[in-house]
Amino acid sequence: MLERAGLVSRSRDAQRRPCRLQAGPLKAATDWLEGYSRFWEDRYQNLDELLDELKGEEANDG
């Protein structure tokens, strides 16, 4: 699976099958995930602010 994803490459050396980590695709995946992580952190921050606002309104009404 890692080979198909381009994260690992294998070669042959007689009976050995050495593997190498391919850092480029892993960095691209990490960068992509970080973008989504920031997106969801912002959304959760907005949700927290809205919930705090609604709790304040509920306390004033009650």
N, C-alpha and C positions, 0 to 999 in steps of 0.2 A: 504494500500500500504506500509506503514512504517513497519507494522508487517511482510509482505511478504519479505521485504528487510532485515529483521533481526535487524532493528534499534530500534524497540519498542516492548516490550512484554506486554501482558495483562493477568490479573488474575481475578478471581471472588471472591468476598467477599459479599455474600448475594445479595443485589440489586446493589452493587457497582461494577464497572469494572475498578479498578486502572490500570494505565499504567506506565511502567518504561522505561527510555531511556537506550538502550544498547550501551554503548560508544565504545566497541571494534570494531564492524563493521564500525562505523562512523569514527574511527581513521584510519582504513584500507582504507576506501574510500578517506579520506583526504590525506593520504600519496600518494595514487595512483594519485590523481589529482595534487598534488604538483609536482610530477615527470613530468607530462605532461606540467604543467605550466612552469617549468624550461626549458624543451625542446623547447617550443614555444617562450619563451623569448630569448633564444639563436638564434633561427632561425630569429626572427625579428631583433635582433642586427646585424646578418650577412647581412640581407637585407638592413638595414640602411647604413651599411658600403659600400655595393656595390652601392647603390644609390648615396651616397656621392662621391664615386670614379667616377661614370659615369657623375655626374654633373660637377666634376672637369675637366674631359676630354672634355666635351661639351663646357665648358668655354674656354679652351685652343684652341679648334678647331674654335670657333666662333669669 
